């Protein structure tokens, strides 16, 4: 599970490194974000952390990259700015190995989108869990002040991505996601110290079970899977593009539910927000609400697990208030 919990932001410079063929040692020192380090350790990937500088250096050499600053905000991958030998600004993303399947789905989604509404994929090396991506600008939440405008813009981006996709495309379904989240919720609740009420967990599990049963391959479309205002960045032409797609064959509500999970500090009426999204897209409001409930709780628990705070506690506090009504 790769819940996106925020935009990538520039961190400390890694230095400008040009790896040389035949080098026996790696002198590259990486600024690995705490969230990435914590996640990798929690998933048993300590060896990957040790080997990451050598891996990044080899990718930089093979793809003729000059490395720049580390980008912060995510947790399931090391991400850094880079420049190609031709002077093009790009982003190097190296996933934590436990998410190799998810990175493959992301690459598939980006190829299908082909630069439309999503960052362009230039190169991939899935054996090394690496993607080379279009470099984009600021996150939507940094440049669009009005939450309602952000929600409408994200809604329109998601809608433009939705298209029929056959079951010959290797991607998980909405049913797969709902089932996996429903099964993970009790375990994560225990691992994170039961930070919300049992009623909130039970409500999210029941929503996941209903969305699993509701899945219909005949009506499924290509969805991003993690649409929020930290995953929408400014493109060169001033429009927005989405990053970090999960890549799913699912009902459209699977995308809209993330717009009910994010921005727990905005303070608006989430029921009214769900109604607005349903009216704008024609998607069933109950399905949107149930996906939002699932994402709010699973996102809060994951955020607590990797130390992404106060976001995690904000999500879970909102979930408790909604459950206890």
Secondary structure, 3 states (H helix, E strand, C coil): CCCCCCCCEEEEECCCCCCCCCCCCCCCCCCCCHHHHHHHHHCCCHHHHHHHHHHHHHHHHHCCEEEEEEEECCCCEEEEEEEECCCCEEEEEEECHHHHHHHHHHHHHHHHHCCCCECCEEEEEHHHCEEEEECCCCEHHHHCCCHHHHHHHHHHHHHHHCCECCCCCCCEEHHHHHHHHHHHHHHHHHHCCCCCCHHHHHHHHHHHHHHHHHCCHHHCEEECCCCCCCCEEECCCCCEEECCCCCEEECCHHHHCHHHHCCCCCCCCHHHHHHHHHHHHCCCHHHHHHHHHHHHHHHHHHHHHHCCCCHHHHHHHHHHHHHHC
